[in-house]
């Protein structure tokens, strides 16, 4: 398995470079530049404009600019922000803990809710509970995150005043775990809502297929308790399709942070990316895009490895995956 993981990672390197090429040239094709707000200032002379363009390397051909950036990226240096004049690495490190806190909380919450509820709906198929949960999941899948976030703020912050509308801590208050949890409730609900609905449908469908298999009926006929049969013989096989979704959901949660952090004023990487996009801060945009591409590749690899762990029929040889 280690050799397979290494081969997959090496094969992903050209994909990562392809993503950097596409994102680099697409961003440069957009109108404007990071210095537009300065270059349009009538008090700035032509010599000053030329010096600023040269200082940021924007006077060089695009291929040279790309080579300078990608060579720094390989060394782990994403450059310096055009707007804030800070190392992009440090800006990302400062924002990363907030994004990790939000995404990990949403990820774990989605698993804790989706898996047990999906199993319960499969066991009680076509019951009133199953019908209600199915209706809610369809709403969750079709509801845009930005609309849900604004609705929750309007309802629970503006109308009832039960929850804070943004941030991660109460202003001028010492840190406390209950206060942090209260601030995370609505952002986590927004980020996890779509995945809960999506995963729950998969778990329910997989569990319905598994509990009708011969080996499950045989285990029940041998006198094993129903709960033990479901957990030991049913759930593990039902989670195999979900393993792929869990790995592929890593970049989904990362992308969801763009909207959620902007709505709830959370100073994470998502909000940093939105600010950089509006300000045309190329180094910050490229740095966060590269991290997102790496997460996508890592998520695909993780999905394959989880599939092998859960399904004993899967084995890796030197050339391919055999089932």
C-alpha positions as MATLAB code, in Angstrom:
seq = 'XXXXXXXXXXXXXXXXXXXXXXXXXXXXXXXXXXXXXXXXXXXXXXXXXXXXXXXXXXXXXXXXXXXXXXXXXXXXXXXXXXXXXXXXXXXXXXXXXXXXXXXXXXXXXXXXXXXXXXXXXXXXXXXXXXXXXXXXXXXXXXXXXXXXXXXXXXXXXXXXXXXXXXXXXXXXXXXXXXXXXXXXXXXXXXXXXXXXXXXXXXXXXXXXXXXXXXXXXXXXXXXXXXXXXXXXXXXXXXXXXXXXXXXXXXXXXXXXXXXXXXXXXXXXXXXXXXXXXXXXXXXXXXXXXXXXXXXXXXXXXXXXXXXXXXXXXXXXXXXXXXX';
ca = [
       0.000    0.000    0.000;
       2.891    2.365    0.749;
       4.300    1.857   -2.752;
       0.877    2.477   -4.263;
       0.460    5.691   -2.258;
       3.896    6.880   -3.368;
       3.126    6.145   -7.033;
      -0.176    7.973   -6.801;
       1.495   10.989   -5.241;
       4.205   11.085   -7.909;
       1.564   10.818  -10.620;
      -0.257   13.756   -9.042;
       2.720   16.110   -9.361;
       2.011   16.910  -13.068;
      -1.624   17.553  -12.124;
      -0.548   20.033   -9.456;
       1.682   21.871  -11.907;
      -1.123   21.874  -14.474;
      -3.444   23.505  -11.951;
      -0.845   26.169  -11.163;
      -0.402   26.953  -14.870;
      -4.134   27.257  -15.519;
      -4.839   29.346  -12.421;
      -1.828   31.609  -13.048;
      -2.757   32.533  -16.600;
      -6.512   32.773  -15.958;
      -5.936   35.287  -13.164;
      -3.579   37.320  -15.341;
      -6.091   37.326  -18.199;
      -8.626   39.133  -16.009;
      -8.741   42.923  -16.486;
      -6.858   45.155  -14.082;
      -3.762   44.600  -11.972;
      -2.788   44.651   -8.285;
      -1.523   48.205   -8.731;
      -4.557   49.589  -10.557;
      -5.623   51.715   -7.597;
      -2.139   53.282   -7.518;
      -1.453   53.550  -11.235;
      -4.658   55.552  -11.722;
      -3.539   58.133   -9.159;
      -2.656   61.346  -11.069;
      -0.096   62.337   -8.423;
       2.070   59.298   -9.218;
       4.613   59.978  -11.942;
       5.446   57.669  -14.819;
       8.799   56.889  -13.200;
       7.055   55.860   -9.976;
       4.690   53.602  -11.904;
       7.595   51.966  -13.694;
       9.466   51.438  -10.434;
       6.427   49.835   -8.790;
       5.877   47.499  -11.721;
       9.546   46.531  -11.633;
       9.539   46.041   -7.844;
       6.735   43.487   -8.077;
       8.084   41.872  -11.235;
       4.962   42.792  -13.200;
       7.028   44.291  -16.029;
       8.380   40.867  -16.988;
       6.761   38.466  -19.495;
       4.138   36.132  -18.052;
       6.310   33.069  -18.583;
       9.118   34.641  -16.557;
       6.660   35.664  -13.837;
       5.283   32.135  -13.713;
       8.754   30.596  -13.524;
       9.765   32.939  -10.703;
       6.645   32.075   -8.752;
       6.671   28.311   -9.313;
      10.386   28.057   -8.506;
       9.702   29.786   -5.200;
       6.695   27.534   -4.574;
       8.854   24.426   -4.992;
      11.132   25.814   -2.266;
       8.110   26.457   -0.054;
       8.095   30.225   -0.623;
       4.821   31.669   -1.924;
       6.246   35.172   -2.186;
       5.195   38.466   -0.609;
       1.746   40.012   -0.631;
       1.425   42.951   -3.025;
      -1.074   44.695   -0.754;
      -0.006   43.947    2.835;
       3.717   43.491    2.098;
       3.867   40.394    4.307;
       5.175   36.918    3.432;
       2.304   34.844    2.067;
       3.525   31.840    4.051;
       3.131   33.767    7.303;
      -0.296   35.093    6.312;
      -1.495   31.555    5.578;
      -0.011   30.194    8.815;
      -1.780   32.920   10.801;
      -5.159   32.170    9.201;
      -4.878   28.389    8.916;
      -5.805   27.519   12.557;
      -9.183   29.260   12.230;
      -9.980   27.449    8.983;
      -8.898   24.114   10.455;
     -11.046   24.695   13.537;
     -14.084   25.410   11.390;
     -13.599   22.671    8.793;
     -12.660   19.924   11.267;
     -15.641   20.811   13.466;
     -17.972   20.716   10.458;
     -16.417   17.487    9.150;
     -16.759   15.632   12.459;
     -20.256   17.006   13.040;
     -21.341   15.799    9.609;
     -20.036   12.281   10.282;
     -21.563   12.103   13.772;
     -24.982   13.122   12.433;
     -25.049   11.447    9.006;
     -23.840    7.929    9.845;
     -26.116    7.046   12.809;
     -29.122    8.770   11.266;
     -28.543    7.057    7.919;
     -28.373    3.653    9.612;
     -31.514    4.406   11.620;
     -33.427    5.444    8.488;
     -32.333    2.234    6.746;
     -33.455    0.084    9.671;
     -36.779    1.927    9.876;
     -37.236    2.302    6.122;
     -40.500    3.926    4.960;
     -41.362    4.893    8.528;
     -42.467    8.393    9.516;
     -38.922    9.120   10.702;
     -37.465    7.988    7.377;
     -39.892   10.159    5.431;
     -39.209   13.249    7.544;
     -35.427   12.818    7.379;
     -35.568   12.199    3.615;
     -37.506   15.425    3.111;
     -35.017   17.361    5.235;
     -32.050   15.907    3.337;
     -33.496   16.990   -0.005;
     -33.861   20.507    1.379;
     -30.298   20.406    2.715;
     -28.850   19.273   -0.600;
     -30.642   21.991   -2.571;
     -30.109   24.913   -0.164;
     -27.216   27.272   -1.060;
     -24.767   27.827    1.785;
     -24.764   31.621    1.491;
     -28.565   31.765    1.691;
     -28.669   29.415    4.679;
     -26.006   31.445    6.473;
     -27.869   34.713    5.993;
     -31.127   33.061    7.060;
     -29.575   31.727   10.276;
     -28.111   35.145   11.096;
     -31.456   36.837   10.470;
     -33.340   34.300   12.565;
     -31.063   33.434   15.495;
     -29.003   36.636   15.770;
     -31.197   39.497   14.604;
     -34.682   38.274   15.538;
     -34.112   36.165   18.662;
     -30.593   37.212   19.687;
     -29.686   33.687   20.756;
     -26.401   33.343   18.855;
     -23.652   35.782   17.815;
     -23.749   36.834   14.174;
     -20.040   36.437   13.492;
     -16.507   36.066   14.737;
     -15.069   33.378   16.975;
     -14.970   35.223   20.310;
     -17.008   37.835   22.116;
     -15.339   41.240   21.850;
     -13.483   42.361   24.996;
     -14.163   39.026   26.696;
     -11.592   36.451   27.858;
     -11.340   33.184   25.979;
     -13.681   30.436   27.116;
     -14.627   27.144   25.512;
     -18.424   27.653   25.812;
     -18.100   31.055   24.131;
     -16.064   29.532   21.279;
     -18.635   26.743   20.815;
     -21.513   29.237   20.705;
     -19.728   31.217   17.979;
     -19.112   28.032   15.968;
     -22.696   26.735   15.993;
     -24.023   28.613   12.965;
     -20.860   28.437   10.790;
     -20.558   24.700   11.423;
     -24.242   24.180   10.613;
     -23.825   26.024    7.310;
     -20.687   24.103    6.299;
     -22.001   20.707    7.390;
     -25.591   20.980    6.139;
     -24.960   19.888    2.552;
     -22.545   17.099    3.484;
     -24.857   15.746    6.201;
     -27.687   15.470    3.700;
     -25.459   13.974    1.008;
     -23.697   11.457    3.254;
     -26.913   10.459    5.004;
     -28.472    9.486    1.675;
     -25.415    7.389    0.814;
     -25.328    5.635    4.196;
     -29.051    4.903    4.040;
     -28.823    3.519    0.503;
     -25.743    1.406    1.281;
     -27.222    0.101    4.517;
     -30.461   -0.904    2.786;
     -28.434   -2.914    0.299;
     -26.283   -4.551    2.973;
     -29.015   -5.625    5.405;
     -30.672   -7.625    2.640;
     -27.531   -9.646    1.918;
     -27.358  -13.365    2.711;
     -24.546  -13.072    5.250;
     -26.588  -10.611    7.327;
     -29.616  -12.890    7.337;
     -27.353  -15.824    8.223;
     -25.887  -13.936   11.179;
     -29.379  -13.146   12.434;
     -30.425  -16.788   11.980;
     -27.506  -17.877   14.173;
     -29.016  -15.921   17.032;
     -26.769  -12.855   17.075;
     -28.347   -9.706   18.458;
     -29.748   -7.390   15.804;
     -27.602   -4.451   16.922;
     -24.439   -6.555   16.854;
     -25.248   -7.792   13.358;
     -25.826   -4.252   12.108;
     -22.631   -2.872   13.629;
     -20.202   -5.712   12.912;
     -21.539   -7.125    9.668;
     -23.596   -4.348    8.164;
     -22.105   -0.974    8.998;
     -18.534   -1.735    7.917;
     -19.651   -2.787    4.448;
     -22.143    0.053    4.228;
     -19.393    2.588    4.943;
     -17.277    1.525    1.949;
     -19.005    3.909   -0.518;
     -18.888    6.653    2.106;
     -15.100    6.291    2.390;
     -14.719    7.667   -1.123;
     -16.969   10.609   -0.306;
     -15.064   11.419    2.886;
     -11.787   11.734    1.017;
     -13.269   13.752   -1.824;
     -15.027   16.059    0.650;
     -11.767   17.554    1.944;
     -11.486   20.108   -0.884;
     -15.248   20.645   -0.657;
     -14.968   21.770    2.953;
     -11.967   23.916    2.048;
     -13.970   25.607   -0.704;
     -16.970   25.973    1.600;
     -14.814   28.001    3.959;
     -14.650   30.752    1.307;
     -18.349   31.507    1.712;
     -18.816   30.611    5.370;
     -15.879   32.644    6.661;
     -16.980   35.655    4.638;
     -20.562   35.494    5.928;
     -19.620   35.036    9.586;
     -16.495   37.265    9.589;
     -14.125   34.452   10.538;
     -10.481   35.427    9.880;
      -9.520   32.202    8.121;
      -8.005   31.286    4.773;
     -11.343   31.496    2.983;
     -11.843   35.109    3.940;
      -8.196   35.815    3.120;
      -8.728   34.386   -0.376;
     -11.834   36.521   -0.964;
     -10.000   39.661    0.146;
      -7.026   38.809   -2.063;
      -9.299   38.181   -5.061;
     -10.928   41.603   -4.727;
      -7.553   43.297   -4.267;
      -5.862   41.333   -7.078;
      -3.191   40.150   -4.652;
      -1.650   37.523   -6.937;
       0.794   35.830   -4.518;
      -1.941   35.222   -1.920;
      -4.359   33.909   -4.556;
      -1.756   31.542   -5.993;
      -0.671   30.314   -2.567;
      -4.174   29.411   -1.399;
      -5.069   27.921   -4.801;
      -2.014   25.664   -4.609;
      -3.008   24.479   -1.134;
      -6.519   23.741   -2.408;
      -5.101   21.727   -5.317;
      -2.905   19.737   -2.939;
      -5.921   18.987   -0.730;
      -7.823   17.739   -3.766;
      -5.022   15.325   -4.686;
      -4.603   14.244   -1.062;
      -8.363   13.695   -0.753;
      -8.399   11.363   -3.749;
      -5.465    9.399   -2.347;
      -7.081    9.194    1.091;
     -10.318    7.918   -0.451;
      -8.462    5.077   -2.189;
      -6.612    4.097    0.984;
      -9.770    4.184    3.121;
     -11.492    2.002    0.551;
      -8.717   -0.576    0.875;
      -8.848   -0.530    4.677;
     -12.610   -1.050    4.814;
     -12.852   -3.595    1.993;
     -10.572   -6.640    2.488;
     -11.180   -7.675   -1.121;
      -9.052   -4.777   -2.332;
      -5.320   -5.365   -2.695;
      -2.603   -3.283   -4.319;
       0.013   -4.803   -6.585;
       2.812   -3.097   -8.416;
       0.763   -2.061  -11.401;
      -2.850   -1.601  -10.478;
      -5.595   -2.045   -7.941;
      -7.170   -5.481   -8.037;
     -10.524   -6.403   -6.577;
];
